[in-house]
């Protein structure tokens, strides 16, 4: 599903850029595109700096810890690949900013192909950033589940410990079992003999 979405976004942006983007318009939007891709790259660098989530690792089950750490490492690899993609996109945008319009028109279908490819590349960057956000949300949900499960386990252990302490306190209080009094019926005082 994720790959299909990525391919659809790439195809759509590539088509839009190839069909309606002109070199003059590209020159106008080149600066904001460079800034936008740079901001996305900076956001990934900040996110990469975060590393592993801060949790009390001893309170988690070993299997849960392994799942969480595996997913965080996978996500970090994804960050690196998207970061590389964004740097390539930045280089392409910077190279296009240096090329004169007459150079493109020297090719038979130069502007359409180049602009379509640029649109597809930008679509790939956008879709991968969306995927990163979705994966970050997925990791946050996993962390919530693990933290809640750990808190529930601790609450159950505390309640069990409190119950055991109460039972031991009752046993040590020296209460004795008293025999029950014998049940007797009430005398019949109705006056009948």
N, C-alpha and C positions, 0 to 999 in steps of 0.2 A: 504494500500500500504506500509506504514512504517513497519507494523508488518510482512508482507510478506518478505520485504527486510531484516529485522532483522533475520527472521527464515532462509532465504537463506544464509546469511553470516555466521550464526552460524553453519548451516549444512555443508557448504563448508569448513570452517576452522576446524570443528570437523573431517570431513572426511580426510582432508589433514594431520592433526596431527595424527589421528589414523592409517592412511595408511603408511605415509612416515616418521613420526617423530620417532626417536629412543631415548632411555634413554640417550645414550652417547651424541647425538646431543642436547637433551634437556638440559643436564648439561652445554653444551657450550653456549646455547642461553638464559639460565635462567637469567643471570645477565643483558643482554640488555632488556629482557622482563620486568624485575622488574623495571629497569630505565624508560622504555617507559610508563608503567602503572603509575609509580610515577609521571612522568611529566604530564600525562593526569589528574591525581588527583589534582596536584598542579594548573593546569590551571583552573580546576573547582572551586577550593577554591578561586582563584583570581577573577574569574567571579562572584562567589557568593558575594564577598565583594563589588562589584559594586552597587548592589541594583537597585533602580529605576533610570530611565534615567533622566538627568537634562533637564527639559523643563520649560518654563513659563506656569505653569498649568492653570493660569487664562485665557490665550489666547485660550485654547482648549474648545471645547464644552463638556458638562458634559458626554454625551454618549460616546464621543471619549475617554475621560479620563478613563472612566470605562472599556472600551475595552482594552486599553493599560495596565492599572494596572492589570487587570485580567490575561492577557497574560504573563505579567512579573512574576506574582506570580506563574502561572502554570509552567513557565520555571524554576523558582527557585526550585519548587518541583521536577521537572525532574532532575535538577542538583543534588539534594540530593539523589535521587534514583540511579543515575549513579555513584555518589561518593561512596555510600554504595557498589555497585557492584564492583567498582574498589578496594575498601579495601578488600572485600572478595577474589577477584582475587589475590591481593598481598599476602594475608595470605596463599592461596593455593600454590602460587609460592614459598613463603618462606618455607612452609612445605615440598614441593617437593625437595627443595635444601638440606634439612636435611636428607631425606630418602636415604638409600643406594640402589644401583641398585639390589642387591641380594634380597631385600625385595619384589620388584616388580615381580621378576621372580618366586617367590614362589606361586603367584596366577596363576590360569589357563590362564586367558586372561587379567591379570592385566595391563601390559603396554599398550596394545591397547585401552582398555576401559578408563584407566586413561588419556592417552594422547589425546584420542578423546574428552573426557569431558573437558580437559584443553583447547583444541583447540576451542571447542564450547563456553567456557567461555570467552576466548580471543576474539572470533568473536563477542560475545555479547557486550563486552566492546567497541570494535572498531565501531560496527554499532550504538551503542547508542551515542558515541562521534560524529559520523557523523550526527546523528539526532539532537544533541545539536547544532552543527554548523549550520545546516539548520534552526533550530528554532531561533537561534540568528540572522541569516540573515532575517528571516521572521519578527522578532521584529524590526530590523533596517528599513526594508521597511515600516512597519506600522508607525514608528516614522517619517520617511521621509514624508509619506502621510499626517500625522497629522500636521507636521510643515509647509508643503507646503500649506495645506488647511487654516491653521491659517494665514499664510502670505498673501494668496490671499484675505481672508476676511478683513484683516487689510488694504490691498491696496485698496480694493473696498470701505471700510468705509472712508479712507483718500480721495479718489477721489470724493466721494459723498460730504464729508465735504468741500473740496476745491471748488466744483461746487456751493454748497449752499453759501459759502462765496463770491464767485464771483458774483452770482446773487444778493445777498444782497448789495454788493458794488455798483453794477450797479443801483439798485433801490434807494439807498441812495444818489447817485450822483446828483440828482435833474434834471435829463433830463426831458424835457417836450415834449409832443406830439405836433408837429406843423401840422397845416392843410396843405394839399397838394395844390399846386397852380392849378388853373383851366387850363385845357388843351385847347389850342386854335390851330387852324390850321394856317398854314403859308399862307400869302397872295399869290395869284396867279399873278405873274409878267411876265407872258409869252407874254403879249401884246394882247391877244385876249380879245375881249369885248363881 
